[in-house]
Amino acid sequence: MPTPCPSCGEGLETPLACGACGVLVQIDEDPGPFEVLGLAPSIAVDTDDARKRLRRFTRLVHPDFFALAGEDQVALAEAAGARLNAAHDLVVDFSARADWLVRHLGGPSEKELGAMPQAFLMEVMEWNEVLEENAPGSPCLAALAGELEEHRSGLVGSITAALTPLPSPGDDSLGAVRKDLNALRYVDRALARAAGEAPSL
């Protein structure tokens, strides 16, 4: 059941503002990204719907609408807008979304399960050799990119299956998801290099 607006009592689609009366809502605790967008936590996300929600809620909290309400209201609107953008960016990114869900459910962090299997690290070394020895656009890099995309698809499928439905908080399966997420980061970095992009840290 939606949280009622503190001003008019209507249910809030987003905890940041009321679509019925237009009031900004002061938040005492930081809501999660799914809650900010009015979504239930899930690994499956309709990115078009998330984008529509971002646009709709951004109109509710646009600082220009509160210019005559004082500096406090403008600052509150700006903070709400920043929260909306950050929530959207996380929710529509598969890796970031899965990482948040694992942490939210009390699973291990990347540091806690940072060590990768020796066989996987050897594979990463082989990728790096191909990346270093071949120019972007070369047949060897194209073949590697295809291999990496296939590997990525398998990891995404494994993570999605493990998080559908969401496991109970602290479930042992979250450790396996974290290991897959760690592997996915290696694959994504290699894919970025194969495409000639600067890999994200």
N, C-alpha and C positions, 0 to 999 in steps of 0.2 A: 504493500500500500504506500503510495507516494507521501513524502513528508509534507505536511500542510504549510502553506505560506504563513509566516508570523504576522503578516499584515491583513490579508483577506481570507485566509483559511483554505484557499484552493490548493490542490495538490501541485507540488513543484516538479516540473520535468527535469530541471537541473537545480542543484542546491545553491546556485549562484544568484538566481533572480526568479521572479515570478512572472510567468507569461500572461497571467490574468490581470494583475494590477500594476505590473511594471516596476515593482520595488526591488532594489538590490538587497541581497541577504548577507548579513555579516556571518562569516563562518568561523567557529571557534576551533574546530579540528580540520585538518587538511583532508578533503575527500579524495578517494582514489580516482584515477582517470576515467574509469567506466562510469562511476557515479556522476562525475562532472558532466558527462555526455548523456546521462539518463539511460545508460545501458547496463544490463546484467553482466558481470564478469564472465568471459567466455573466450576460448581460443578462436572460435569462429566469429568473424566480424564482417558485416556488410559495410565495406569502405564507402560506398556511395551514400548509405544512410548516415554513417558517421560524419561525412562531409556536409550533408544537409543539416544535421543537428548543429554542427559547428557554425554554419552560416546563420541558422535561426537563433541560436543562443547568443551569438556575437551581436546580433541586432538588439537583443534585450539589454546587453551590458555596454553598449557603445558609449564611451565617455561624453560624446557630444550631447547625448540626451540628458546628461546630468550637469551640464556646464553651469546652470543657474542654481543648482542645489548645494553648491559649496565645494571646497577643496576636498573634504573628506569623502564625499560621494564620488567625485571624479577619480580620486585615488582608488576607491573601492572598485569602481568600474574598470579601471586600468588593470588592477590585480586580477579581476574576474576574467578579463580578456586574455591575459597572459596564461591563466590556468586553463582556459578553454583550448588555446592553441597548443599548449604542452600536452594536454590530455589527448587531443586529436592526433598529434604527431606520434605519441606512444601507441595508441590503440590501433592505428592503421599500419604500423610496422610489425611484421610477424615476430621477429626476434625480440624486440622490445616488449611486445605484448606478452609473449611466452615467459620472458624473464620476470616481468612484473607479477604474473600469475604464480610462478614458482615461489617468488619471495613472499607474496601475499599469503600463500598457503603454508608458509613456514618451512619451505624447502631449503636445501643448502645453497650457499652463494657460489659465485664463480671461483672465488679464492679457496673456499672449502673443498671444492672438487676440481681444482685447477689442473692437477696432474693428468696428462693424457696417456693412453696406452702406447707402448713402444712401437707397435706395428703402425698405429695411426701417425705417430711422429715421423716415422720413416717415410710414409706416404707423403706427408707434408714436405719433407726434404726433397723428395723427387719432384713434387710440383714446383718448388722453388728453383730447382735446377733448370727445369723447362722454362720457367718465367724469366730467369736471368740470361739464358742462352738464346732466346728467340725474341724477335721484334714484334710489337703489336701488329696484328693482322696476318701473321705468318700461319701456314697450315698447322704447324705444331701447336701453336697457342690456340688455334680454333679447335683442334682435337681435345686439348686439355680443358678448354672452356666447356665443351660438350660433356666431358667426363665429370667435371665439377658440378655442372647443372644437374646431372643425373644423381650425383652424390647428395646434392642439396635437396632435391626432390624427395629422396629417401629419408633424410633427416627430418624434413618438414612433416612428412607423413607419419613418422614415428612419434614426433612431438605432439602432433595433432591428435593422434589416436590415444596417447597417454593422458591427454588433458580433456578428452571427451568421453563421458562427462568429467567435470572437474573432480579430482580426487579429494578425499578428506584432508583437512589440514594436518601436516606432518606425515602424510603417507609416504611409505618407502619408495614408491614409484617416482617421487619427485627427484630423487637422486639420479635416476636414469635419465629423466628429462634434462636435468642440469648438465649431465655429460654430453647429451646430444646437442644442447645449446652451445656448449663450449666448442664442440666439433664444428657446428654451424658457423661460428665466428671465424674459424680458420678457413673454411670453404669460402665464405663471403669475401674475406680479405684476398684470397687467391683469385677469385673471380674479378674483383676490382682491379687487381694488377693485370690480369689477362686482358681486360678491356682498356688498359692504359690509364686507369684512374688512380688517384692517390688513395690507398686503403684507409678506411676509418680506424681510429685507435680503439 
